[in-house]
């Protein structure tokens, strides 16, 4: 059983959904980012997704794009990002004797790679992106000990969902945007996507993009998601004067919303 399999099994047995948090590495600065990583882990996040600042983002919203630009402008580079991850892992290992940080320690090990780019599995020109559904990438990642997280949307065609289920592992990143008022009330769309992924035996569905509140998290879990990922709502707090405490409080409130998940009848 993989680490993600074990996490989802444990959470389901306890009536919880998984809470994932996104942070942009090096934002708002390297020192504060290190403290934010510790804060989201100790406040109850089940998994932490980190982004490396990139000059040409295509899937990020304005808040995360701005965070990436600020980190790049401050001189943050890939080496700094991996140094942050390694320092986070070392800090968690030193705290491993404390029971409330044992899961925090396990989360510090880098496991999945999220394929957020690509164009329907077609090969790209030299210098282009790795296609999201490139069949050779998944086994290469797994050979390196990484899960290959795929993205699915409510409008993904059946053939794409079949490939996502076959190639993906860890969890399936599902996309529906809560900030659209019409979509926010249409839980059936999300439920249908989760059911279609279940029929294909895909990795557990986790809903992201646009989730910013406990109500959003509860709605997603009630529709059948196994977890949620919150990004912009947390990244936006990172520039506040009391950023670490603000992020810690936000994570605790979000995690509270994942308890006592209602049974999904779909």
Secondary structure by P-SEA (a helix, b strand, c coil): ccaaaaaaaaaaaacbbbbbbbbccccccaaaaaaaaaaaaaacccbbbbbccccccccccaaaaaaaaaaaaacccaaaaaaaaaaaaaaaaaacccccaaaaaaacccccccccccccccccccccccccccaaaaaaaaaacbbbbbbbcccccaaaaaaaaaccccccbbbbbcccccccccaaaaaaaaaaaaaacccbbbbbcccccaaaaaaaaaacccbbbbcaaaaaaccccaaaaaaaaaaaaaaaaacccccccc
